[in-house]
Every structure is written in structure tokens, then in C-alpha cells.
Amino acid sequence: MGLYSDSKYLIKEEIETVHKDHFLDFAVAGTWGNSEQRIAIASFAREVGISAGLLEETPNTFAHESNFKLSKVAKLVVEKLAISPKDILKDFFDEVINTGLSEEEYVEIVGIVSRIVDMDIFARGINHPLIAFPEPGVSPPSKVRPETAKLELAWVSTIPNFPEGGLPAKQLFGEKPPKPYIVRGLSLVPDEVTKHMELEKAQYQPLGNIMNFDLRHHKGLSRAQVEVVAGKVSALNECFY
């Protein structure tokens, strides 16, 4: 049975598959957080979204009962990201890092929260119950930092473009063209870049075709119509870019 098979709308198989994979991914240890931490992060993001009126509580809304508790600083970051990311300024970032959250942990939280908010808002948009979280696994996080990551012009360290970024850059972004910070922003945790790209490919279009204005990735919308929707949503969210 598909993730959205009971929806009154016909959902692209590609979107359904990617969303299912991402919910399962939350229950797997990441690079800096174990599976219980990742589920707790996603669940708390959903909780504050409901409290803020951005989502509606439905059956299976929250994660399974767990003794795991997020730290105060982690909760602060999750809440800000989930309901008012436009208000995150450098002072806020510096404060949470000085409080004890590492930049690697911060980047992984950004990746997790952006993904669960994306999929929960999608469910709300098609009037579908929020998807239940799976049971967490038991494997530990890898805690492997990309060897070429360094502090460039972003708040957090990133993998430079190829060739400066070496093999990690080549594997993640390809050799050309150079990728801007909006693409490389999560690269301190490469798995989150990969996951972001999966959602972008299914819901928007493949990054490699971004300059192909004739591409029609969605049957019901032209590229121009897609960009109008994207631009309007970005404006409503006061997106920096």
C-alpha cells in the first residue's frame, strides 16, 4: 500500500516513493545524531508546527513513546527552523553554537527539520493525515566530517566547489558548474544534501536542468507556472534568496 494511496488526489509515484524513503530515513542513525534523536527532532518540529497553527493534529501525529529528551538548545533550534526560519540571524546561530551545539549537529538538524516540514505541509496541502513515524533503529551515528569542509563565506563550514573541494565535492556536486551556497549549505553533512536533492528532483525538478526553461517536469504545469508558484511561496515565507 502506498503512502498516499488513500488520498483523493493522484500523487506522482516518484513523490510517494521519495517521501516514504525519507520517513524511513528518520529512523536510521545519521552522521551526528542517532535514530532516537532524529525521530525526536522530526517529532518536535511537527509538535511546534501544530501549536503554531501551521499543521493540524491527526492520528499517528507524534512519534512513539520514548524516554529520549532533546536538549534545550536543540529544541530552540528546531522550533525556530520549523515555524520562523526567516528570523534566524547570525546572532542566534552564534548563541546556539556557544551554548554547546556543534556546527555539524546544527546542520543535521536543519536538514531534518526542513525535510519533515516539507512533507508535513505537503500532507496538509492534499488534506491527508500526517504520516506516522517509524520505530527508531539502534545503530550509532558515523560522526564523519568531510575532510575538505572548511569555513568559507557561510555561517557553517561547507565543502568548496570542485576542484578545491576534492573528491567529496566531485561526488556530491560534480565537477561543474560551480554550486552556490544555497546548494552547498548542508554539505558539512553530505547525506542531508543528498536527501534534499531527492526531494527537489521529485517535487521541483532535477538540479542539472535548472537552466533548461523548456523542461516540463510536471504534466499539469509549465516551467513558467512552476516558477510563479515557487516565487509566490518564497515571497510569503520571506525567503532570503
Secondary structure as UniProt FT lines:
FT   TURN            3..6
FT   HELIX           13..26
FT   HELIX           35..51
FT   TURN            52..53
FT   TURN            59..60
FT   HELIX           72..83
FT   HELIX           85..87
FT   HELIX           90..98
FT   TURN            99..100
FT   HELIX           103..125
FT   TURN            126..127
FT   TURN            147..148
FT   TURN            162..165
FT   HELIX           166..173
FT   HELIX           181..184
FT   TURN            185..188
FT   HELIX           190..203
FT   HELIX           207..209
FT   TURN            210..211
FT   TURN            213..214
FT   TURN            219..220
FT   HELIX           223..236
FT   TURN            237..238
//
